Amino acid sequence: MSENSDKTSSGKAAVRRIEPRTLKGFRDFTPDMMIPREILIDRVKRVYRGYGFSPIDTPVLEYLEILTGKGSDETDKQLYRFTDSGGRQVGMRFDLTVPFARFSAQHIGRLGTPFKRYHIAKVWRGENTQAGRYREFMQCDFDTIGTTSVLSDAETALVINDILQQVNLKGDEPFTDFTVHLNSRKILTGLLEKIGLADKTIPVLRALDKLAKIGPEKVAEEMITQGGATEAQAASILELASISEGTSAEKLAALEKLLAGNDRGLEGVQDLKTIFQVAEASGVPEGRFTVDVTIARGLDYYTGTVFETFLNKLPQLGSVASGGRYDNLAELYTSEKLPGVGASLGLDRLFAGLEELAMLPETFSPVKVFIPLFDPALAADYFAIAAELRKAGIGAELYPEPKKLGAQLKYADRRGFTAALICGEDEKARGAVVVKNLKTREQTEVAVSHLAEALKGL
């Protein structure tokens, strides 16, 4: 007997039902969620390819040593890890950058440098769930590896700008209500060198990265207790973090003054200046990019420019596109120097924001043309019409059951179709169909030979 069945008093087997449920932090995606996701992913791919990035893929599972120690202590704690059937210690990727570094070390001899890749796939972290944050989520990464040029950093900022403009799924106008925050780890580490904390970079920067969440007093306390800073040193770091007023040019000037005498810090300032010059030349609106010396990025592998992107109306949501330069990551796998820079669009967090802003479509039909089964005897003719439309690049869905026309059109309205094609014996005899605009309710008879052209106009 099946373990999911039991016997009742009558002797008949009774099915023991399993409660349908998903794990915490994991989700099912219904068509109304998946269709806009796929539309946006397609748009993001077009942006990536437009800049010359090529697609790759890597395994979900990596040897555990590939993944551990590459993010942060917290990231290591969040890893899904286990021993496989061969006795190997393995883990599920927590991001797409670390697997890319391993990938590059294995394949760069054939691919050559600089190599530009994009990778859109799921990753897993066993972290606490909250709005826009899940344990299984999609990342849309792009990276350039094999160059230290700040121009690649600038291009990364431009790509972030371009993909965020694509998130308006309810219209054709570019989305503009977002800001890309830029900083440089060189600025932060330069200051730490200047004040004698160069050996405490990681714990100090982790504390600084929490400034917006816990405030300056608790950040200073963490720098002292966990980073080994003195009160004076913590005050100097918070002085840097206080450079937040004025234009980006004014903030960069203030940073130059504060970092005078430290080459590394001044190099970071110059990197940001170059990015702003490229952005202006590329037509990025003033204010879209802003210097934000408080962002450090939580992952330890960043060494230069860092990026975080916020929806202006939902700053509390957190960054929806983040990244930066990581010049030393691949050296863990190869003696060849493979500096890199890149970023990732956090698709799930972004969609949580779009949903809160009421920016997602309410309907989920993957096509716009609906063909009701008006006369079952003409089913083959309807399939022929649909086939010709698809050849012309117009998707069409044929209703499979001979219900009343009103019931079929109600289905079409609920799914968000734009047009319904109605054809009976009379229309067939004239070589025509009735095109019903489901938005305006207007009806027009159109010759089948001109149907595709008429629908494209609609």
C-alpha positions as CSV (number, residue, x, y, z in Angstrom):
1,M,0.0,0.0,0.0
2,S,1.2,3.5,-0.8
3,E,2.6,5.5,2.2
4,N,0.2,8.3,1.2
5,S,-2.9,6.1,1.6
6,D,-4.6,4.5,4.6
7,K,-7.7,2.2,5.1
8,T,-11.1,3.4,6.3
9,S,-13.5,1.5,8.5
10,S,-15.1,0.1,5.3
11,G,-11.7,-1.4,4.2
12,K,-11.3,1.0,1.3
13,A,-8.0,2.8,0.9
14,A,-8.2,6.5,1.8
15,V,-5.8,9.0,0.3
16,R,-3.7,10.8,2.8
17,R,-3.5,14.3,1.4
18,I,-0.2,16.2,1.4
19,E,-0.7,19.9,2.1
20,P,0.4,21.9,-0.9
21,R,2.9,24.5,0.3
22,T,6.3,26.1,-0.5
23,L,9.3,26.5,1.7
24,K,9.9,29.8,3.5
25,G,11.7,32.2,1.2
26,F,10.7,30.3,-1.9
27,R,7.8,31.1,-4.3
28,D,5.7,29.9,-7.1
29,F,5.2,32.2,-10.1
30,T,1.8,32.4,-11.8
31,P,1.5,33.7,-15.4
32,D,0.6,37.2,-14.3
33,M,4.0,37.3,-12.4
34,M,6.1,35.4,-15.0
35,I,5.0,37.2,-18.2
36,P,6.2,40.7,-17.0
37,R,9.4,39.1,-15.6
38,E,10.2,37.5,-19.0
39,I,9.4,40.7,-20.8
40,L,11.8,42.6,-18.6
41,I,14.5,39.9,-18.8
42,D,14.3,40.1,-22.6
43,R,14.7,43.9,-22.4
44,V,17.7,43.5,-20.1
45,K,19.3,41.0,-22.4
46,R,18.9,43.5,-25.3
47,V,20.7,46.2,-23.3
48,Y,23.5,43.8,-22.3
49,R,24.0,42.6,-25.9
50,G,23.9,46.2,-27.1
51,Y,27.1,46.9,-25.1
52,G,28.8,43.7,-26.4
53,F,28.2,41.3,-23.4
54,S,27.8,37.6,-24.3
55,P,25.7,35.1,-22.4
56,I,27.2,32.2,-20.3
57,D,25.9,29.7,-17.8
58,T,27.5,27.9,-14.9
59,P,26.3,25.0,-12.6
60,V,24.1,25.6,-9.6
61,L,26.4,23.5,-7.5
62,E,30.1,24.3,-7.0
63,Y,32.8,22.7,-4.8
64,L,32.4,24.3,-1.4
65,E,35.9,25.7,-1.4
66,I,35.0,27.7,-4.5
67,L,32.2,29.6,-2.7
68,T,33.4,30.0,0.9
69,G,35.4,32.9,2.0
70,K,34.6,34.9,-1.1
71,G,31.7,37.1,0.2
72,S,31.6,37.7,3.9
73,D,31.2,35.7,7.1
74,E,27.5,36.4,6.9
75,T,27.4,35.1,3.3
76,D,29.2,31.9,4.3
77,K,26.6,31.3,7.0
78,Q,23.8,31.7,4.5
79,L,25.2,29.1,2.0
80,Y,23.1,26.1,1.2
81,R,25.7,23.3,1.6
82,F,25.8,19.5,1.8
83,T,27.7,16.4,1.1
84,D,26.8,14.9,-2.3
85,S,26.5,11.2,-3.1
86,G,30.2,11.0,-4.0
87,G,31.2,12.4,-0.6
88,R,32.2,15.8,-2.0
89,Q,31.5,19.0,0.0
90,V,29.4,21.2,-2.3
91,G,27.3,24.4,-2.1
92,M,24.7,26.2,-4.1
93,R,25.9,29.4,-5.6
94,F,25.0,32.5,-3.5
95,D,25.7,34.9,-6.4
96,L,26.9,34.8,-10.0
97,T,30.2,36.7,-9.6
98,V,32.2,34.1,-7.7
99,P,31.2,31.3,-10.2
100,F,32.2,33.7,-13.0
101,A,35.7,34.1,-11.4
102,R,36.1,30.4,-11.4
103,F,34.7,30.1,-14.9
104,S,37.2,32.8,-16.1
105,A,40.1,31.1,-14.6
106,Q,39.2,27.9,-16.5
107,H,38.3,29.3,-19.8
108,I,39.9,32.7,-20.3
109,G,42.8,31.3,-22.4
110,R,40.3,30.4,-25.1
111,L,38.0,33.5,-24.6
112,G,40.7,36.2,-24.4
113,T,40.5,39.5,-22.6
114,P,38.8,41.7,-22.0
115,F,35.9,39.3,-21.8
116,K,32.4,40.7,-21.3
117,R,29.7,38.3,-20.1
118,Y,26.1,38.4,-18.8
119,H,24.5,35.7,-16.8
120,I,20.8,35.6,-15.8
121,A,20.0,32.8,-13.4
122,K,18.8,31.9,-9.9
123,V,21.0,32.0,-6.7
124,W,20.3,30.9,-3.2
125,R,21.0,32.3,0.3
126,G,19.5,31.1,3.5
127,E,18.9,34.6,4.9
128,N,16.0,36.1,6.8
129,T,13.2,36.9,4.4
130,Q,11.6,40.3,4.2
131,A,9.9,42.5,1.6
132,G,11.8,42.0,-1.7
133,R,14.3,39.6,-0.2
134,Y,13.9,35.8,-0.7
135,R,16.1,32.7,-0.3
136,E,15.8,31.8,-3.9
137,F,16.1,34.8,-6.3
138,M,17.1,35.8,-9.8
139,Q,20.2,37.8,-10.6
140,C,20.9,39.5,-13.9
141,D,24.7,39.9,-13.9
142,F,27.0,41.5,-16.3
143,D,30.8,41.8,-16.0
144,T,33.9,42.8,-17.9
145,I,37.0,40.8,-16.9
146,G,40.7,41.3,-17.9
147,T,41.0,45.1,-17.6
148,T,41.7,47.6,-14.9
149,S,40.5,50.5,-17.1
150,V,38.1,52.9,-15.3
151,L,36.3,53.2,-18.6
152,S,34.9,49.8,-18.0
153,D,33.7,51.1,-14.6
154,A,32.0,54.0,-16.5
155,E,30.4,51.6,-19.0
156,T,29.1,49.5,-16.1
157,A,27.4,52.6,-14.7
158,L,25.9,53.4,-18.1
159,V,24.5,49.8,-18.4
160,I,22.9,50.1,-15.0
161,N,21.3,53.4,-16.1
162,D,20.0,51.8,-19.3
163,I,18.5,48.7,-17.8
164,L,16.6,50.7,-15.1
165,Q,15.1,52.7,-17.8
166,Q,13.5,49.5,-19.2
167,V,11.3,48.7,-16.1
168,N,8.2,50.7,-17.2
169,L,6.0,47.7,-18.2
170,K,2.8,49.7,-18.5
171,G,3.9,52.1,-21.2
172,D,6.6,53.0,-23.7
173,E,8.2,55.9,-21.8
174,P,11.6,55.2,-20.2
175,F,11.5,54.9,-16.4
176,T,13.5,57.7,-14.8
177,D,12.6,57.8,-11.1
178,F,15.8,56.2,-9.8
179,T,19.3,57.2,-8.7
180,V,22.6,55.4,-9.1
181,H,24.9,55.9,-6.0
182,L,28.6,55.7,-6.7
183,N,31.6,55.4,-4.4
184,S,35.1,53.9,-4.5
185,R,36.7,51.5,-2.1
186,K,39.9,53.3,-2.9
187,I,38.5,56.4,-1.2
188,L,37.6,54.5,1.9
189,T,40.7,52.4,2.1
190,G,42.8,55.5,1.4
191,L,41.3,57.3,4.4
192,L,41.9,54.2,6.5
193,E,45.6,54.2,5.4
194,K,45.8,57.9,6.2
195,I,44.5,57.5,9.8
196,G,46.4,54.2,10.5
197,L,43.6,51.6,10.1
198,A,44.7,50.0,6.9
199,D,44.8,46.5,8.6
200,K,41.2,46.9,9.7
201,T,39.6,47.7,6.4
202,I,37.0,44.9,6.2
203,P,35.4,45.2,9.6
204,V,35.4,49.0,9.5
205,L,33.8,49.1,6.0
206,R,31.2,46.5,7.0
207,A,30.2,48.8,9.9
208,L,30.1,51.9,7.6
209,D,27.9,50.0,5.2
210,K,25.2,49.9,7.9
211,L,25.2,53.6,8.4
212,A,21.7,54.2,6.9
213,K,20.2,51.3,8.9
214,I,21.7,51.8,12.4
215,G,22.9,55.4,12.5
216,P,26.3,57.0,13.2
217,E,26.5,56.3,16.9
218,K,26.1,52.5,16.6
219,V,28.4,52.5,13.5
220,A,31.1,54.2,15.5
221,E,30.5,51.7,18.4
222,E,30.9,48.8,16.0
223,M,34.0,50.3,14.4
224,I,35.6,50.5,17.9
225,T,34.5,47.2,19.3
226,Q,34.8,45.1,16.2
227,G,37.1,47.1,13.9
228,G,39.6,48.1,16.6
229,A,39.3,51.8,15.8
230,T,39.8,54.5,18.4
231,E,37.2,57.2,19.0
232,A,39.2,59.7,17.0
233,Q,39.6,57.3,14.1
234,A,35.9,56.4,14.1
235,A,35.2,60.2,14.1
236,S,37.4,60.7,11.0
237,I,35.6,57.9,9.1
238,L,32.2,59.4,10.0
239,E,33.5,62.8,8.9
240,L,34.1,61.2,5.5
241,A,30.6,59.8,5.6
242,S,29.1,63.2,6.4
243,I,30.2,64.5,3.0
244,S,26.6,64.3,1.6
245,E,25.5,67.8,0.8
246,G,25.9,69.6,-2.5
247,T,26.4,68.4,-6.0
248,S,28.6,65.4,-6.9
249,A,31.3,67.8,-8.1
250,E,31.3,69.6,-4.7
251,K,31.4,66.3,-2.8
252,L,34.4,65.1,-4.9
253,A,36.2,68.4,-4.2
254,A,35.6,67.9,-0.5
255,L,36.9,64.4,-0.7
256,E,40.1,65.6,-2.5
257,K,40.7,68.0,0.4
258,L,40.1,65.3,3.0
259,L,42.3,62.8,1.3
260,A,45.2,65.1,0.4
261,G,48.5,63.3,0.5
262,N,47.0,59.8,0.0
263,D,47.5,58.5,-3.5
264,R,45.1,55.6,-3.3
265,G,42.2,57.8,-2.0
266,L,42.9,60.5,-4.7
267,E,42.9,57.8,-7.4
268,G,39.5,56.8,-6.2
269,V,38.3,60.4,-6.5
270,Q,39.7,60.6,-10.0
271,D,38.0,57.4,-11.0
272,L,34.6,58.9,-10.0
273,K,35.4,62.1,-11.9
274,T,36.0,60.1,-15.1
275,I,32.7,58.2,-14.7
276,F,30.8,61.5,-14.3
277,Q,32.5,62.9,-17.4
278,V,31.6,59.8,-19.4
279,A,28.0,59.9,-18.1
280,E,27.6,63.6,-19.1
281,A,29.0,62.8,-22.6
282,S,26.6,59.9,-23.0
283,G,23.6,62.0,-22.2
284,V,22.9,60.7,-18.7
285,P,20.7,63.4,-17.0
286,E,22.3,65.4,-14.2
287,G,21.5,64.0,-10.8
288,R,20.9,60.5,-12.1
289,F,24.3,59.5,-10.7
290,T,25.4,60.7,-7.3
291,V,28.5,60.4,-5.1
292,D,27.6,58.5,-1.9
293,V,30.6,57.9,0.3
294,T,28.5,55.8,2.8
295,I,28.1,52.8,0.5
296,A,30.9,50.2,0.9
297,R,29.1,47.1,-0.4
298,G,28.8,44.2,2.0
299,L,31.0,41.7,0.0
300,D,34.7,41.7,0.7
301,Y,35.9,41.3,-2.8
302,Y,35.3,44.8,-4.0
303,T,38.4,46.9,-4.5
304,G,37.4,50.0,-6.5
305,T,34.3,51.7,-7.8
306,V,31.0,50.4,-6.2
307,F,27.4,51.0,-7.3
308,E,24.0,50.9,-5.6
309,T,20.8,51.9,-7.3
310,F,17.6,53.0,-5.5
311,L,14.0,53.7,-6.6
312,N,13.5,57.3,-5.5
313,K,10.1,56.6,-4.1
314,L,11.2,53.5,-2.2
315,P,14.6,54.0,-0.8
316,Q,13.7,51.7,2.1
317,L,13.5,48.8,-0.4
318,G,17.3,48.8,-0.7
319,S,19.4,48.7,-3.8
320,V,17.9,47.1,-6.9
321,A,21.1,47.1,-9.0
322,S,24.5,46.8,-7.3
323,G,28.1,45.9,-8.1
324,G,31.6,47.2,-8.4
325,R,35.2,46.5,-9.2
326,Y,36.9,43.4,-7.9
327,D,40.6,43.3,-9.0
328,N,41.7,40.3,-7.0
329,L,38.9,37.8,-6.9
330,A,40.1,35.4,-9.7
331,E,43.6,35.2,-8.3
332,L,42.2,32.6,-5.9
333,Y,41.9,30.2,-8.9
334,T,44.7,31.2,-11.2
335,S,48.1,33.0,-11.3
336,E,46.9,35.1,-14.2
337,K,45.8,38.5,-13.3
338,L,42.1,38.9,-14.1
339,P,40.7,42.2,-12.7
340,G,37.0,42.7,-13.2
341,V,34.1,45.0,-12.8
342,G,30.4,44.4,-13.1
343,A,26.9,44.7,-11.5
344,S,23.7,42.8,-11.0
345,L,20.1,43.7,-11.3
346,G,18.1,42.3,-8.4
347,L,15.0,41.2,-10.3
348,D,12.9,40.0,-7.4
349,R,13.5,43.0,-5.2
350,L,12.9,45.3,-8.2
351,F,9.5,43.6,-8.9
352,A,8.6,43.9,-5.3
353,G,9.1,47.7,-5.8
354,L,7.3,47.8,-9.0
355,E,4.3,46.0,-7.4
356,E,4.3,48.5,-4.6
357,L,4.4,51.4,-7.1
358,A,1.5,49.8,-9.1
359,M,3.7,49.6,-12.1
360,L,2.9,46.0,-13.1
361,P,0.4,45.0,-15.8
362,E,-2.9,43.7,-14.5
363,T,-3.4,41.1,-17.2
364,F,-1.2,38.2,-18.3
365,S,-2.1,37.0,-21.8
366,P,1.2,36.2,-23.7
367,V,-0.6,37.2,-27.0
368,K,-3.0,40.0,-27.9
369,V,-5.3,38.3,-30.5
370,F,-8.2,36.0,-29.4
371,I,-10.1,33.6,-31.7
372,P,-13.3,32.4,-30.1
373,L,-14.8,29.0,-31.3
374,F,-17.8,30.8,-32.8
375,D,-18.8,27.8,-35.0
376,P,-17.2,24.4,-34.1
377,A,-17.6,23.3,-37.7
378,L,-15.2,26.0,-38.7
379,A,-12.5,25.0,-36.2
380,A,-10.0,24.1,-39.0
381,D,-10.5,27.5,-40.6
382,Y,-9.8,29.2,-37.3
383,F,-6.5,27.2,-37.0
384,A,-5.6,28.3,-40.6
385,I,-6.2,32.0,-39.7
386,A,-4.1,31.6,-36.5
387,A,-1.3,29.9,-38.4
388,E,-1.1,32.8,-41.0
389,L,-1.1,35.4,-38.2
390,R,1.8,33.6,-36.5
391,K,3.7,33.5,-39.7
392,A,3.3,37.3,-39.8
393,G,4.7,37.6,-36.3
394,I,1.3,38.0,-34.5
395,G,0.5,35.6,-31.7
396,A,-3.0,34.3,-31.5
397,E,-4.9,32.0,-29.1
398,L,-7.8,29.8,-30.1
399,Y,-10.5,29.0,-27.5
400,P,-10.9,25.2,-27.4
401,E,-14.6,24.8,-26.3
402,P,-17.9,25.9,-28.0
403,K,-19.2,28.0,-25.2
404,K,-21.5,30.9,-25.8
405,L,-19.7,33.8,-27.4
406,G,-20.3,36.1,-24.4
407,A,-18.6,33.6,-22.1
408,Q,-15.6,33.3,-24.5
409,L,-15.3,37.1,-24.8
410,K,-15.5,37.4,-21.0
411,Y,-12.5,35.1,-20.8
412,A,-10.7,37.3,-23.4
413,D,-11.4,40.4,-21.3
414,R,-10.1,38.8,-18.2
415,R,-6.8,37.7,-19.9
416,G,-6.2,41.1,-21.4
417,F,-6.5,40.4,-25.1
418,T,-6.6,43.4,-27.4
419,A,-8.7,42.0,-30.3
420,A,-11.1,39.1,-31.0
421,L,-11.6,37.6,-34.4
422,I,-15.2,36.4,-35.0
423,C,-16.0,34.4,-38.1
424,G,-19.1,32.5,-39.0
425,E,-20.4,30.9,-42.3
426,D,-21.3,34.4,-43.7
427,E,-17.9,35.9,-43.0
428,K,-16.2,32.8,-44.4
429,A,-18.2,33.0,-47.6
430,R,-16.9,36.6,-48.0
431,G,-13.3,35.7,-47.1
432,A,-13.5,38.0,-44.1
433,V,-13.5,38.1,-40.3
434,V,-15.0,40.6,-37.8
435,V,-12.3,42.2,-35.8
436,K,-13.6,43.3,-32.4
437,N,-11.5,45.8,-30.5
438,L,-11.9,44.6,-26.9
439,K,-10.8,47.9,-25.4
440,T,-13.2,50.2,-27.4
441,R,-15.8,47.5,-28.3
442,E,-15.7,48.7,-32.0
443,Q,-16.1,46.1,-34.7
444,T,-14.8,46.1,-38.2
445,E,-15.0,43.5,-41.0
446,V,-11.6,42.8,-42.5
447,A,-10.6,40.6,-45.5
448,V,-8.5,37.7,-44.3
449,S,-5.9,38.6,-46.9
450,H,-5.4,42.0,-45.1
451,L,-5.9,40.7,-41.5
452,A,-2.3,40.8,-40.4
453,E,-1.8,44.3,-41.6
454,A,-5.0,45.5,-39.9
455,L,-4.1,43.9,-36.6
456,K,-0.6,45.4,-36.6
457,G,-2.2,48.8,-37.0
458,L,-4.5,48.0,-34.1
